[in-house]
């Protein structure tokens, strides 16, 4: 029974190490200041300058502006 527990502990340690390696890789990528290479809406390449200024950008500037306009709150006049 003790051998089984040791094997489980080793498997868990291995899994935790693999997860930490993946988290570290994602954080390194995020810290480079580059987001996605292609816009999630139109599929066009996101210019490098935008990816540097907007870390982890998912959309090109045009699609981001369109998305923000479509999600803007509706302003009602005070009557």
mmCIF file of the N, C-alpha and C atoms, coordinates in Angstrom:
data_MODEL
# 
_entry.id   MODEL 
# 
loop_
_atom_site.group_PDB 
_atom_site.id 
_atom_site.type_symbol 
_atom_site.label_atom_id 
_atom_site.label_alt_id 
_atom_site.label_comp_id 
_atom_site.label_asym_id 
_atom_site.label_entity_id 
_atom_site.label_seq_id 
_atom_site.pdbx_PDB_ins_code 
_atom_site.Cartn_x 
_atom_site.Cartn_y 
_atom_site.Cartn_z 
_atom_site.occupancy 
_atom_site.B_iso_or_equiv 
_atom_site.pdbx_formal_charge 
_atom_site.auth_seq_id 
_atom_site.auth_comp_id 
_atom_site.auth_asym_id 
_atom_site.auth_atom_id 
_atom_site.pdbx_PDB_model_num 
ATOM 1   N N  . UNK A 1 1  ? 0.820   -1.192 0.000   1.00 0.00 ? 1  UNK A N  1 
ATOM 2   C CA . UNK A 1 1  ? 0.000   0.000  0.000   1.00 0.00 ? 1  UNK A CA 1 
ATOM 3   C C  . UNK A 1 1  ? 0.866   1.259  0.000   1.00 0.00 ? 1  UNK A C  1 
ATOM 4   N N  . UNK A 1 2  ? 1.969   1.221  0.727   1.00 0.00 ? 2  UNK A N  1 
ATOM 5   C CA . UNK A 1 2  ? 2.851   2.393  0.800   1.00 0.00 ? 2  UNK A CA 1 
ATOM 6   C C  . UNK A 1 2  ? 3.458   2.701  -0.567  1.00 0.00 ? 2  UNK A C  1 
ATOM 7   N N  . UNK A 1 3  ? 3.801   1.657  -1.325  1.00 0.00 ? 3  UNK A N  1 
ATOM 8   C CA . UNK A 1 3  ? 4.368   1.860  -2.657  1.00 0.00 ? 3  UNK A CA 1 
ATOM 9   C C  . UNK A 1 3  ? 3.356   2.554  -3.567  1.00 0.00 ? 3  UNK A C  1 
ATOM 10  N N  . UNK A 1 4  ? 2.094   2.164  -3.445  1.00 0.00 ? 4  UNK A N  1 
ATOM 11  C CA . UNK A 1 4  ? 1.032   2.777  -4.246  1.00 0.00 ? 4  UNK A CA 1 
ATOM 12  C C  . UNK A 1 4  ? 0.906   4.262  -3.909  1.00 0.00 ? 4  UNK A C  1 
ATOM 13  N N  . UNK A 1 5  ? 0.976   4.566  -2.621  1.00 0.00 ? 5  UNK A N  1 
ATOM 14  C CA . UNK A 1 5  ? 0.891   5.967  -2.194  1.00 0.00 ? 5  UNK A CA 1 
ATOM 15  C C  . UNK A 1 5  ? 2.069   6.765  -2.733  1.00 0.00 ? 5  UNK A C  1 
ATOM 16  N N  . UNK A 1 6  ? 3.266   6.185  -2.718  1.00 0.00 ? 6  UNK A N  1 
ATOM 17  C CA . UNK A 1 6  ? 4.446   6.857  -3.249  1.00 0.00 ? 6  UNK A CA 1 
ATOM 18  C C  . UNK A 1 6  ? 4.286   7.140  -4.746  1.00 0.00 ? 6  UNK A C  1 
ATOM 19  N N  . UNK A 1 7  ? 3.736   6.171  -5.474  1.00 0.00 ? 7  UNK A N  1 
ATOM 20  C CA . UNK A 1 7  ? 3.516   6.358  -6.907  1.00 0.00 ? 7  UNK A CA 1 
ATOM 21  C C  . UNK A 1 7  ? 2.486   7.451  -7.165  1.00 0.00 ? 7  UNK A C  1 
ATOM 22  N N  . UNK A 1 8  ? 1.446   7.493  -6.339  1.00 0.00 ? 8  UNK A N  1 
ATOM 23  C CA . UNK A 1 8  ? 0.447   8.558  -6.486  1.00 0.00 ? 8  UNK A CA 1 
ATOM 24  C C  . UNK A 1 8  ? 1.053   9.924  -6.197  1.00 0.00 ? 8  UNK A C  1 
ATOM 25  N N  . UNK A 1 9  ? 1.888   9.996  -5.161  1.00 0.00 ? 9  UNK A N  1 
ATOM 26  C CA . UNK A 1 9  ? 2.556   11.259 -4.828  1.00 0.00 ? 9  UNK A CA 1 
ATOM 27  C C  . UNK A 1 9  ? 3.454   11.713 -5.975  1.00 0.00 ? 9  UNK A C  1 
ATOM 28  N N  . UNK A 1 10 ? 4.169   10.766 -6.575  1.00 0.00 ? 10 UNK A N  1 
ATOM 29  C CA . UNK A 1 10 ? 5.037   11.112 -7.701  1.00 0.00 ? 10 UNK A CA 1 
ATOM 30  C C  . UNK A 1 10 ? 4.219   11.569 -8.907  1.00 0.00 ? 10 UNK A C  1 
ATOM 31  N N  . UNK A 1 11 ? 3.115   10.911 -9.169  1.00 0.00 ? 11 UNK A N  1 
ATOM 32  C CA . UNK A 1 11 ? 2.261   11.299 -10.291 1.00 0.00 ? 11 UNK A CA 1 
ATOM 33  C C  . UNK A 1 11 ? 1.672   12.680 -10.068 1.00 0.00 ? 11 UNK A C  1 
ATOM 34  N N  . UNK A 1 12 ? 1.247   12.953 -8.840  1.00 0.00 ? 12 UNK A N  1 
ATOM 35  C CA . UNK A 1 12 ? 0.690   14.268 -8.537  1.00 0.00 ? 12 UNK A CA 1 
ATOM 36  C C  . UNK A 1 12 ? 1.765   15.350 -8.667  1.00 0.00 ? 12 UNK A C  1 
ATOM 37  N N  . UNK A 1 13 ? 2.950   15.084 -8.182  1.00 0.00 ? 13 UNK A N  1 
ATOM 38  C CA . UNK A 1 13 ? 4.042   16.055 -8.296  1.00 0.00 ? 13 UNK A CA 1 
ATOM 39  C C  . UNK A 1 13 ? 4.360   16.328 -9.762  1.00 0.00 ? 13 UNK A C  1 
ATOM 40  N N  . UNK A 1 14 ? 4.361   15.282 -10.570 1.00 0.00 ? 14 UNK A N  1 
ATOM 41  C CA . UNK A 1 14 ? 4.622   15.440 -11.999 1.00 0.00 ? 14 UNK A CA 1 
ATOM 42  C C  . UNK A 1 14 ? 3.538   16.301 -12.654 1.00 0.00 ? 14 UNK A C  1 
ATOM 43  N N  . UNK A 1 15 ? 2.285   16.019 -12.332 1.00 0.00 ? 15 UNK A N  1 
ATOM 44  C CA . UNK A 1 15 ? 1.167   16.783 -12.900 1.00 0.00 ? 15 UNK A CA 1 
ATOM 45  C C  . UNK A 1 15 ? 1.254   18.248 -12.486 1.00 0.00 ? 15 UNK A C  1 
ATOM 46  N N  . UNK A 1 16 ? 1.536   18.503 -11.218 1.00 0.00 ? 16 UNK A N  1 
ATOM 47  C CA . UNK A 1 16 ? 1.656   19.878 -10.737 1.00 0.00 ? 16 UNK A CA 1 
ATOM 48  C C  . UNK A 1 16 ? 2.800   20.603 -11.439 1.00 0.00 ? 16 UNK A C  1 
ATOM 49  N N  . UNK A 1 17 ? 3.887   19.909 -11.666 1.00 0.00 ? 17 UNK A N  1 
ATOM 50  C CA . UNK A 1 17 ? 5.040   20.510 -12.362 1.00 0.00 ? 17 UNK A CA 1 
ATOM 51  C C  . UNK A 1 17 ? 4.672   20.842 -13.806 1.00 0.00 ? 17 UNK A C  1 
ATOM 52  N N  . UNK A 1 18 ? 3.966   19.938 -14.483 1.00 0.00 ? 18 UNK A N  1 
ATOM 53  C CA . UNK A 1 18 ? 3.533   20.186 -15.862 1.00 0.00 ? 18 UNK A CA 1 
ATOM 54  C C  . UNK A 1 18 ? 2.603   21.394 -15.929 1.00 0.00 ? 18 UNK A C  1 
ATOM 55  N N  . UNK A 1 19 ? 1.686   21.486 -14.998 1.00 0.00 ? 19 UNK A N  1 
ATOM 56  C CA . UNK A 1 19 ? 0.764   22.630 -14.964 1.00 0.00 ? 19 UNK A CA 1 
ATOM 57  C C  . UNK A 1 19 ? 1.540   23.916 -14.752 1.00 0.00 ? 19 UNK A C  1 
ATOM 58  N N  . UNK A 1 20 ? 2.486   23.912 -13.814 1.00 0.00 ? 20 UNK A N  1 
ATOM 59  C CA . UNK A 1 20 ? 3.275   25.113 -13.550 1.00 0.00 ? 20 UNK A CA 1 
ATOM 60  C C  . UNK A 1 20 ? 4.100   25.514 -14.766 1.00 0.00 ? 20 UNK A C  1 
ATOM 61  N N  . UNK A 1 21 ? 4.656   24.561 -15.478 1.00 0.00 ? 21 UNK A N  1 
ATOM 62  C CA . UNK A 1 21 ? 5.410   24.874 -16.692 1.00 0.00 ? 21 UNK A CA 1 
ATOM 63  C C  . UNK A 1 21 ? 4.519   25.547 -17.731 1.00 0.00 ? 21 UNK A C  1 
ATOM 64  N N  . UNK A 1 22 ? 3.297   25.070 -17.875 1.00 0.00 ? 22 UNK A N  1 
ATOM 65  C CA . UNK A 1 22 ? 2.363   25.677 -18.833 1.00 0.00 ? 22 UNK A CA 1 
ATOM 66  C C  . UNK A 1 22 ? 1.973   27.084 -18.408 1.00 0.00 ? 22 UNK A C  1 
ATOM 67  N N  . UNK A 1 23 ? 1.711   27.264 -17.121 1.00 0.00 ? 23 UNK A N  1 
ATOM 68  C CA . UNK A 1 23 ? 1.376   28.605 -16.615 1.00 0.00 ? 23 UNK A CA 1 
ATOM 69  C C  . UNK A 1 23 ? 2.539   29.557 -16.864 1.00 0.00 ? 23 UNK A C  1 
ATOM 70  N N  . UNK A 1 24 ? 3.756   29.117 -16.570 1.00 0.00 ? 24 UNK A N  1 
ATOM 71  C CA . UNK A 1 24 ? 4.941   29.950 -16.786 1.00 0.00 ? 24 UNK A CA 1 
ATOM 72  C C  . UNK A 1 24 ? 5.089   30.339 -18.259 1.00 0.00 ? 24 UNK A C  1 
ATOM 73  N N  . UNK A 1 25 ? 4.839   29.391 -19.158 1.00 0.00 ? 25 UNK A N  1 
ATOM 74  C CA . UNK A 1 25 ? 4.945   29.673 -20.594 1.00 0.00 ? 25 UNK A CA 1 
ATOM 75  C C  . UNK A 1 25 ? 3.913   30.703 -21.026 1.00 0.00 ? 25 UNK A C  1 
ATOM 76  N N  . UNK A 1 26 ? 2.702   30.587 -20.527 1.00 0.00 ? 26 UNK A N  1 
ATOM 77  C CA . UNK A 1 26 ? 1.655   31.555 -20.864 1.00 0.00 ? 26 UNK A CA 1 
ATOM 78  C C  . UNK A 1 26 ? 2.020   32.934 -20.339 1.00 0.00 ? 26 UNK A C  1 
ATOM 79  N N  . UNK A 1 27 ? 2.525   33.001 -19.112 1.00 0.00 ? 27 UNK A N  1 
ATOM 80  C CA . UNK A 1 27 ? 2.915   34.285 -18.543 1.00 0.00 ? 27 UNK A CA 1 
ATOM 81  C C  . UNK A 1 27 ? 4.072   34.911 -19.300 1.00 0.00 ? 27 UNK A C  1 
ATOM 82  N N  . UNK A 1 28 ? 5.053   34.099 -19.707 1.00 0.00 ? 28 UNK A N  1 
ATOM 83  C CA . UNK A 1 28 ? 6.172   34.638 -20.500 1.00 0.00 ? 28 UNK A CA 1 
ATOM 84  C C  . UNK A 1 28 ? 5.658   35.219 -21.802 1.00 0.00 ? 28 UNK A C  1 
ATOM 85  N N  . UNK A 1 29 ? 4.752   34.515 -22.453 1.00 0.00 ? 29 UNK A N  1 
ATOM 86  C CA . UNK A 1 29 ? 4.189   34.996 -23.712 1.00 0.00 ? 29 UNK A CA 1 
ATOM 87  C C  . UNK A 1 29 ? 3.429   36.304 -23.496 1.00 0.00 ? 29 UNK A C  1 
ATOM 88  N N  . UNK A 1 30 ? 2.638   36.370 -22.441 1.00 0.00 ? 30 UNK A N  1 
ATOM 89  C CA . UNK A 1 30 ? 1.871   37.584 -22.152 1.00 0.00 ? 30 UNK A CA 1 
ATOM 90  C C  . UNK A 1 30 ? 2.798   38.754 -21.839 1.00 0.00 ? 30 UNK A C  1 
ATOM 91  N N  . UNK A 1 31 ? 3.905   38.485 -21.161 1.00 0.00 ? 31 UNK A N  1 
ATOM 92  C CA . UNK A 1 31 ? 4.829   39.553 -20.776 1.00 0.00 ? 31 UNK A CA 1 
ATOM 93  C C  . UNK A 1 31 ? 5.628   40.095 -21.955 1.00 0.00 ? 31 UNK A C  1 
ATOM 94  N N  . UNK A 1 32 ? 5.615   39.403 -23.071 1.00 0.00 ? 32 UNK A N  1 
ATOM 95  C CA . UNK A 1 32 ? 6.310   39.909 -24.247 1.00 0.00 ? 32 UNK A CA 1 
ATOM 96  C C  . UNK A 1 32 ? 5.585   41.110 -24.847 1.00 0.00 ? 32 UNK A C  1 
ATOM 97  N N  . UNK A 1 33 ? 4.338   41.283 -24.468 1.00 0.00 ? 33 UNK A N  1 
ATOM 98  C CA . UNK A 1 33 ? 3.580   42.410 -24.977 1.00 0.00 ? 33 UNK A CA 1 
ATOM 99  C C  . UNK A 1 33 ? 2.940   42.135 -26.320 1.00 0.00 ? 33 UNK A C  1 
ATOM 100 N N  . UNK A 1 34 ? 2.846   40.907 -26.703 1.00 0.00 ? 34 UNK A N  1 
ATOM 101 C CA . UNK A 1 34 ? 2.242   40.570 -27.972 1.00 0.00 ? 34 UNK A CA 1 
ATOM 102 C C  . UNK A 1 34 ? 0.960   39.794 -27.728 1.00 0.00 ? 34 UNK A C  1 
ATOM 103 N N  . UNK A 1 35 ? -0.081  40.232 -28.382 1.00 0.00 ? 35 UNK A N  1 
ATOM 104 C CA . UNK A 1 35 ? -1.333  39.503 -28.300 1.00 0.00 ? 35 UNK A CA 1 
ATOM 105 C C  . UNK A 1 35 ? -1.416  38.499 -29.433 1.00 0.00 ? 35 UNK A C  1 
ATOM 106 N N  . UNK A 1 36 ? -2.619  38.223 -29.836 1.00 0.00 ? 36 UNK A N  1 
ATOM 107 C CA . UNK A 1 36 ? -2.832  37.300 -30.939 1.00 0.00 ? 36 UNK A CA 1 
ATOM 108 C C  . UNK A 1 36 ? -2.280  37.887 -32.225 1.00 0.00 ? 36 UNK A C  1 
ATOM 109 N N  . UNK A 1 37 ? -1.911  37.061 -33.135 1.00 0.00 ? 37 UNK A N  1 
ATOM 110 C CA . UNK A 1 37 ? -1.391  37.522 -34.422 1.00 0.00 ? 37 UNK A CA 1 
ATOM 111 C C  . UNK A 1 37 ? -2.522  37.881 -35.369 1.00 0.00 ? 37 UNK A C  1 
ATOM 112 N N  . UNK A 1 38 ? -3.661  37.200 -35.230 1.00 0.00 ? 38 UNK A N  1 
ATOM 113 C CA . UNK A 1 38 ? -4.784  37.434 -36.130 1.00 0.00 ? 38 UNK A CA 1 
ATOM 114 C C  . UNK A 1 38 ? -6.015  37.866 -35.339 1.00 0.00 ? 38 UNK A C  1 
ATOM 115 N N  . UNK A 1 39 ? -6.775  38.773 -35.908 1.00 0.00 ? 39 UNK A N  1 
ATOM 116 C CA . UNK A 1 39 ? -7.999  39.286 -35.302 1.00 0.00 ? 39 UNK A CA 1 
ATOM 117 C C  . UNK A 1 39 ? -9.027  38.158 -35.194 1.00 0.00 ? 39 UNK A C  1 
ATOM 118 N N  . UNK A 1 40 ? -9.681  38.052 -34.033 1.00 0.00 ? 40 UNK A N  1 
ATOM 119 C CA . UNK A 1 40 ? -10.664 36.989 -33.836 1.00 0.00 ? 40 UNK A CA 1 
ATOM 120 C C  . UNK A 1 40 ? -11.956 37.252 -34.597 1.00 0.00 ? 40 UNK A C  1 
ATOM 121 N N  . UNK A 1 41 ? -12.157 38.485 -35.077 1.00 0.00 ? 41 UNK A N  1 
ATOM 122 C CA . UNK A 1 41 ? -13.379 38.806 -35.807 1.00 0.00 ? 41 UNK A CA 1 
ATOM 123 C C  . UNK A 1 41 ? -13.204 38.718 -37.320 1.00 0.00 ? 41 UNK A C  1 
ATOM 124 N N  . UNK A 1 42 ? -12.215 39.419 -37.847 1.00 0.00 ? 42 UNK A N  1 
ATOM 125 C CA . UNK A 1 42 ? -12.068 39.465 -39.307 1.00 0.00 ? 42 UNK A CA 1 
ATOM 126 C C  . UNK A 1 42 ? -10.985 38.527 -39.833 1.00 0.00 ? 42 UNK A C  1 
ATOM 127 N N  . UNK A 1 43 ? -10.097 38.056 -38.951 1.00 0.00 ? 43 UNK A N  1 
ATOM 128 C CA . UNK A 1 43 ? -9.052  37.128 -39.361 1.00 0.00 ? 43 UNK A CA 1 
ATOM 129 C C  . UNK A 1 43 ? -7.816  37.794 -39.956 1.00 0.00 ? 43 UNK A C  1 
ATOM 130 N N  . UNK A 1 44 ? -7.836  39.110 -40.074 1.00 0.00 ? 44 UNK A N  1 
ATOM 131 C CA . UNK A 1 44 ? -6.673  39.824 -40.620 1.00 0.00 ? 44 UNK A CA 1 
ATOM 132 C C  . UNK A 1 44 ? -5.565  39.883 -39.576 1.00 0.00 ? 44 UNK A C  1 
ATOM 133 N N  . UNK A 1 45 ? -4.331  40.083 -40.041 1.00 0.00 ? 45 UNK A N  1 
ATOM 134 C CA . UNK A 1 45 ? -3.188  40.202 -39.135 1.00 0.00 ? 45 UNK A CA 1 
ATOM 135 C C  . UNK A 1 45 ? -3.318  41.485 -38.317 1.00 0.00 ? 45 UNK A C  1 
ATOM 136 N N  . UNK A 1 46 ? -3.092  41.365 -37.012 1.00 0.00 ? 46 UNK A N  1 
ATOM 137 C CA . UNK A 1 46 ? -3.081  42.539 -36.133 1.00 0.00 ? 46 UNK A CA 1 
ATOM 138 C C  . UNK A 1 46 ? -1.674  43.133 -36.233 1.00 0.00 ? 46 UNK A C  1 
ATOM 139 N N  . UNK A 1 47 ? -1.560  44.402 -36.608 1.00 0.00 ? 47 UNK A N  1 
ATOM 140 C CA . UNK A 1 47 ? -0.233  45.011 -36.763 1.00 0.00 ? 47 UNK A CA 1 
ATOM 141 C C  . UNK A 1 47 ? 0.604   44.893 -35.485 1.00 0.00 ? 47 UNK A C  1 
ATOM 142 N N  . UNK A 1 48 ? 1.887   44.687 -35.677 1.00 0.00 ? 48 UNK A N  1 
ATOM 143 C CA . UNK A 1 48 ? 2.797   44.526 -34.540 1.00 0.00 ? 48 UNK A CA 1 
ATOM 144 C C  . UNK A 1 48 ? 2.747   45.724 -33.604 1.00 0.00 ? 48 UNK A C  1 
ATOM 145 N N  . UNK A 1 49 ? 2.613   46.925 -34.156 1.00 0.00 ? 49 UNK A N  1 
ATOM 146 C CA . UNK A 1 49 ? 2.562   48.118 -33.301 1.00 0.00 ? 49 UNK A CA 1 
ATOM 147 C C  . UNK A 1 49 ? 1.359   48.064 -32.359 1.00 0.00 ? 49 UNK A C  1 
ATOM 148 N N  . UNK A 1 50 ? 0.211   47.571 -32.848 1.00 0.00 ? 50 UNK A N  1 
ATOM 149 C CA . UNK A 1 50 ? -0.960  47.456 -31.972 1.00 0.00 ? 50 UNK A CA 1 
ATOM 150 C C  . UNK A 1 50 ? -0.708  46.388 -30.904 1.00 0.00 ? 50 UNK A C  1 
ATOM 151 N N  . UNK A 1 51 ? -0.105  45.276 -31.291 1.00 0.00 ? 51 UNK A N  1 
ATOM 152 C CA . UNK A 1 51 ? 0.155   44.212 -30.328 1.00 0.00 ? 51 UNK A CA 1 
ATOM 153 C C  . UNK A 1 51 ? 1.138   44.659 -29.257 1.00 0.00 ? 51 UNK A C  1 
ATOM 154 N N  . UNK A 1 52 ? 2.049   45.555 -29.609 1.00 0.00 ? 52 UNK A N  1 
ATOM 155 C CA . UNK A 1 52 ? 2.991   46.075 -28.605 1.00 0.00 ? 52 UNK A CA 1 
ATOM 156 C C  . UNK A 1 52 ? 2.313   47.052 -27.663 1.00 0.00 ? 52 UNK A C  1 
ATOM 157 N N  . UNK A 1 53 ? 1.439   47.899 -28.203 1.00 0.00 ? 53 UNK A N  1 
ATOM 158 C CA . UNK A 1 53 ? 0.777   48.912 -27.383 1.00 0.00 ? 53 UNK A CA 1 
ATOM 159 C C  . UNK A 1 53 ? -0.426  48.376 -26.619 1.00 0.00 ? 53 UNK A C  1 
ATOM 160 N N  . UNK A 1 54 ? -1.024  47.312 -27.126 1.00 0.00 ? 54 UNK A N  1 
ATOM 161 C CA . UNK A 1 54 ? -2.180  46.704 -26.466 1.00 0.00 ? 54 UNK A CA 1 
ATOM 162 C C  . UNK A 1 54 ? -1.848  45.223 -26.232 1.00 0.00 ? 54 UNK A C  1 
ATOM 163 N N  . UNK A 1 55 ? -1.160  44.939 -25.129 1.00 0.00 ? 55 UNK A N  1 
ATOM 164 C CA . UNK A 1 55 ? -0.793  43.548 -24.867 1.00 0.00 ? 55 UNK A CA 1 
ATOM 165 C C  . UNK A 1 55 ? -2.025  42.644 -24.878 1.00 0.00 ? 55 UNK A C  1 
ATOM 166 N N  . UNK A 1 56 ? -1.877  41.511 -25.497 1.00 0.00 ? 56 UNK A N  1 
ATOM 167 C CA . UNK A 1 56 ? -2.938  40.509 -25.593 1.00 0.00 ? 56 UNK A CA 1 
ATOM 168 C C  . UNK A 1 56 ? -4.148  40.985 -26.386 1.00 0.00 ? 56 UNK A C  1 
ATOM 169 N N  . UNK A 1 57 ? -3.929  41.884 -27.341 1.00 0.00 ? 57 UNK A N  1 
ATOM 170 C CA . UNK A 1 57 ? -5.018  42.324 -28.209 1.00 0.00 ? 57 UNK A CA 1 
ATOM 171 C C  . UNK A 1 57 ? -5.595  41.125 -28.945 1.00 0.00 ? 57 UNK A C  1 
ATOM 172 N N  . UNK A 1 58 ? -6.923  41.059 -28.996 1.00 0.00 ? 58 UNK A N  1 
ATOM 173 C CA . UNK A 1 58 ? -7.593  39.962 -29.693 1.00 0.00 ? 58 UNK A CA 1 
ATOM 174 C C  . UNK A 1 58 ? -8.174  40.421 -31.020 1.00 0.00 ? 58 UNK A C  1 
ATOM 175 N N  . UNK A 1 59 ? -8.312  41.728 -31.182 1.00 0.00 ? 59 UNK A N  1 
ATOM 176 C CA . UNK A 1 59 ? -8.938  42.273 -32.385 1.00 0.00 ? 59 UNK A CA 1 
ATOM 177 C C  . UNK A 1 59 ? -8.050  43.364 -32.973 1.00 0.00 ? 59 UNK A C  1 
ATOM 178 N N  . UNK A 1 60 ? -8.171  43.546 -34.295 1.00 0.00 ? 60 UNK A N  1 
ATOM 179 C CA . UNK A 1 60 ? -7.515  44.686 -34.931 1.00 0.00 ? 60 UNK A CA 1 
ATOM 180 C C  . UNK A 1 60 ? -8.238  45.940 -34.446 1.00 0.00 ? 60 UNK A C  1 
ATOM 181 N N  . UNK A 1 61 ? -7.650  47.097 -34.679 1.00 0.00 ? 61 UNK A N  1 
ATOM 182 C CA . UNK A 1 61 ? -8.228  48.344 -34.170 1.00 0.00 ? 61 UNK A CA 1 
ATOM 183 C C  . UNK A 1 61 ? -9.641  48.573 -34.717 1.00 0.00 ? 61 UNK A C  1 
ATOM 184 N N  . UNK A 1 62 ? -9.853  48.304 -35.992 1.00 0.00 ? 62 UNK A N  1 
ATOM 185 C CA . UNK A 1 62 ? -11.172 48.521 -36.587 1.00 0.00 ? 62 UNK A CA 1 
ATOM 186 C C  . UNK A 1 62 ? -12.246 47.645 -35.968 1.00 0.00 ? 62 UNK A C  1 
ATOM 187 N N  . UNK A 1 63 ? -11.954 46.374 -35.794 1.00 0.00 ? 63 UNK A N  1 
ATOM 188 C CA . UNK A 1 63 ? -12.931 45.465 -35.184 1.00 0.00 ? 63 UNK A CA 1 
ATOM 189 C C  . UNK A 1 63 ? -13.148 45.792 -33.712 1.00 0.00 ? 63 UNK A C  1 
ATOM 190 N N  . UNK A 1 64 ? -12.100 46.227 -33.023 1.00 0.00 ? 64 UNK A N  1 
ATOM 191 C CA . UNK A 1 64 ? -12.250 46.607 -31.618 1.00 0.00 ? 64 UNK A CA 1 
ATOM 192 C C  . UNK A 1 64 ? -13.168 47.817 -31.494 1.00 0.00 ? 64 UNK A C  1 
ATOM 193 N N  . UNK A 1 65 ? -12.978 48.803 -32.358 1.00 0.00 ? 65 UNK A N  1 
ATOM 194 C CA . UNK A 1 65 ? -13.838 49.991 -32.332 1.00 0.00 ? 65 UNK A CA 1 
ATOM 195 C C  . UNK A 1 65 ? -15.285 49.623 -32.630 1.00 0.00 ? 65 UNK A C  1 
ATOM 196 N N  . UNK A 1 66 ? -15.499 48.759 -33.618 1.00 0.00 ? 66 UNK A N  1 
ATOM 197 C CA . UNK A 1 66 ? -16.861 48.333 -33.965 1.00 0.00 ? 66 UNK A CA 1 
ATOM 198 C C  . UNK A 1 66 ? -17.501 47.586 -32.801 1.00 0.00 ? 66 UNK A C  1 
ATOM 199 N N  . UNK A 1 67 ? -16.746 46.735 -32.130 1.00 0.00 ? 67 UNK A N  1 
ATOM 200 C CA . UNK A 1 67 ? -17.267 45.987 -30.993 1.00 0.00 ? 67 UNK A CA 1 
ATOM 201 C C  . UNK A 1 67 ? -17.631 46.922 -29.852 1.00 0.00 ? 67 UNK A C  1 
ATOM 202 N N  . UNK A 1 68 ? -16.781 47.911 -29.594 1.00 0.00 ? 68 UNK A N  1 
ATOM 203 C CA . UNK A 1 68 ? -17.061 48.863 -28.520 1.00 0.00 ? 68 UNK A CA 1 
ATOM 204 C C  . UNK A 1 68 ? -18.278 49.714 -28.832 1.00 0.00 ? 68 UNK A C  1 
ATOM 205 N N  . UNK A 1 69 ? -18.426 50.116 -30.096 1.00 0.00 ? 69 UNK A N  1 
ATOM 206 C CA . UNK A 1 69 ? -19.616 50.893 -30.480 1.00 0.00 ? 69 UNK A CA 1 
ATOM 207 C C  . UNK A 1 69 ? -20.887 50.074 -30.311 1.00 0.00 ? 69 UNK A C  1 
ATOM 208 N N  . UNK A 1 70 ? -20.829 48.810 -30.668 1.00 0.00 ? 70 UNK A N  1 
ATOM 209 C CA . UNK A 1 70 ? -22.029 47.976 -30.588 1.00 0.00 ? 70 UNK A CA 1 
ATOM 210 C C  . UNK A 1 70 ? -22.396 47.627 -29.148 1.00 0.00 ? 70 UNK A C  1 
ATOM 211 N N  . UNK A 1 71 ? -21.427 47.727 -28.230 1.00 0.00 ? 71 UNK A N  1 
ATOM 212 C CA . UNK A 1 71 ? -21.693 47.411 -26.822 1.00 0.00 ? 71 UNK A CA 1 
ATOM 213 C C  . UNK A 1 71 ? -21.798 48.662 -25.953 1.00 0.00 ? 71 UNK A C  1 
ATOM 214 N N  . UNK A 1 72 ? -21.789 49.817 -26.582 1.00 0.00 ? 72 UNK A N  1 
ATOM 215 C CA . UNK A 1 72 ? -21.867 51.058 -25.817 1.00 0.00 ? 72 UNK A CA 1 
ATOM 216 C C  . UNK A 1 72 ? -23.254 51.173 -25.184 1.00 0.00 ? 72 UNK A C  1 
ATOM 217 N N  . UNK A 1 73 ? -23.326 51.675 -23.957 1.00 0.00 ? 73 UNK A N  1 
ATOM 218 C CA . UNK A 1 73 ? -24.630 51.837 -23.321 1.00 0.00 ? 73 UNK A CA 1 
ATOM 219 C C  . UNK A 1 73 ? -25.479 52.865 -24.059 1.00 0.00 ? 73 UNK A C  1 
ATOM 220 N N  . UNK A 1 74 ? -26.749 52.628 -24.093 1.00 0.00 ? 74 UNK A N  1 
ATOM 221 C CA . UNK A 1 74 ? -27.681 53.555 -24.744 1.00 0.00 ? 74 UNK A CA 1 
ATOM 222 C C  . UNK A 1 74 ? -27.955 54.693 -23.774 1.00 0.00 ? 74 UNK A C  1 
ATOM 223 N N  . UNK A 1 75 ? -27.737 55.909 -24.229 1.00 0.00 ? 75 UNK A N  1 
ATOM 224 C CA . UNK A 1 75 ? -27.980 57.076 -23.373 1.00 0.00 ? 75 UNK A CA 1 
ATOM 225 C C  . UNK A 1 75 ? -29.398 57.576 -23.605 1.00 0.00 ? 75 UNK A C  1 
ATOM 226 N N  . UNK A 1 76 ? -30.084 57.746 -22.544 1.00 0.00 ? 76 UNK A N  1 
ATOM 227 C CA . UNK A 1 76 ? -31.456 58.228 -22.617 1.00 0.00 ? 76 UNK A CA 1 
ATOM 228 C C  . UNK A 1 76 ? -31.497 59.666 -22.134 1.00 0.00 ? 76 UNK A C  1 
ATOM 229 N N  . UNK A 1 77 ? -32.302 60.451 -22.798 1.00 0.00 ? 77 UNK A N  1 
ATOM 230 C CA . UNK A 1 77 ? -32.403 61.848 -22.411 1.00 0.00 ? 77 UNK A CA 1 
ATOM 231 C C  . UNK A 1 77 ? -33.273 61.969 -21.154 1.00 0.00 ? 77 UNK A C  1 
ATOM 232 N N  . UNK A 1 78 ? -32.915 62.931 -20.335 1.00 0.00 ? 78 UNK A N  1 
ATOM 233 C CA . UNK A 1 78 ? -33.696 63.153 -19.117 1.00 0.00 ? 78 UNK A CA 1 
ATOM 234 C C  . UNK A 1 78 ? -34.955 63.912 -19.498 1.00 0.00 ? 78 UNK A C  1 
ATOM 235 N N  . UNK A 1 79 ? -36.072 63.299 -19.322 1.00 0.00 ? 79 UNK A N  1 
ATOM 236 C CA . UNK A 1 79 ? -37.343 63.940 -19.710 1.00 0.00 ? 79 UNK A CA 1 
ATOM 237 C C  . UNK A 1 79 ? -38.061 64.531 -18.550 1.00 0.00 ? 79 UNK A C  1 
# 
